[in-house]
Amino acid sequence: MKAALISITEQGADLTARIADLKLCSCIRYAHSAHADALAVQFDAVYALTKELFGTYDALVFVCAAGIAVRAIAPCVHSKATDPAVLVLDENARFVIPLLSGHIGGANALALSLAEGLGAVPVITTATDSGGKFSPDSFAVANDLAITDLAAAKAVAAAVLQGEPIGLVSDVPYVNLPPELTQEDGTRIGIYIGTEKNRKPFPVTLHLIPRDLILGIGCRKGASAEQIESQLQAAGIPTERLKAAATIDRKAHEPGLLTFCKAHRLPLYTYTAQELQSVKGNFGASDFVRQTVGVDNVCERSAVLCAGGTLVYPKYAGNGVTCAAAQCAVHVDFLKRRQLS
């Protein structure tokens, strides 16, 4: 998680320095120019700064009055599926309040960690969390499951609060089933965990898709994100199942690849030619690729190396892009909590 720490006063700037020292995640401090120290980025207008940072960081942490933070983010708010986590703290570090994206964005998890590190009180207002109930959003994020329908997720959360039993059908193994969920048949609403897009075991079904694929990719210099997107579609690789992308180190700064990864919120892992060549398996070899980058296959080898699993989508080449995907193991734990880093 990458967080922007935003302060307006001198005391607030001191608190953002304390937060950064906790090293809970990657932080950049932003302080009003009247009170900025040498380690903080200066700004003059908090509303303009918020607009600039909103789509760049995973979390915005304000140290100021809650009203200032609310007004700053109001023009930027779009969807719980894409909005960053937003939190606000008072200057005395007495309270940590998640304002936006408590579940999917991770604001609640960050608030709890900040509160513990600062000796503050976390003010969690989402109904499932404050009541100690199962939260489908939090569960999905913690276990790297893609939510296909936010309306269905909301319906499940509402049913949990009303005490209605929630059914579960899972194609992957799981542990620590909470009391709100049941494996018995006949429930009106339930959760399906798996990759079958059209499967609907319940009249109201929340489909959670395991992010179990590592995308291995090779591309010509200057290949665009649109070319990569088109190539994945042609290869039949489902983007909703992607967990990460992998490639050779010389492609680490390729603009099109970085743009694609950012759009899908995928970490990008890179490997040397020697590391890729050492991967065991039967891969589609190319003399041209070997002469160019020092290894006979980039996409398949990088996918398998990163996943530590099996190649399920072999090399598909065209339009200046080669792609492949390997499947990694999926472990679902209903007690698992989101990690900040």
Buried (B, 14 or more C-beta within 10 A) or exposed (E): BEBBBBBBBBBBBBBBBBBBEEEBBBBBBBBBEEBBEEEBBEBEEBBEBBBBBBEEBBBBBBBBEBEBBBEBBEEBBEEBEEBBBBBBBBBEBEBBBBBBBBBBBBBBBBBBBBBEBBEBEBBBEBEBBEEEBBBBBBBBBBBBBBBBBBEBBBBBBEBBBEEBBBBBBBEBEBEEBBEBBBEEEEBEBBBBBBBEEEEEBBEBBBBBBBBBBBBBBBBBEEBBBEBBBBBBEEBEBBBBBBBBBBBBBBBEEBEBBBBBBEEBEBEBBBBEBEBBBEBEEEBBEBEEBBEEBBBBBBBBBBBBBBBEBEBBBBBBBEBBBBBBBBBBEBEBEBEBEBEBE
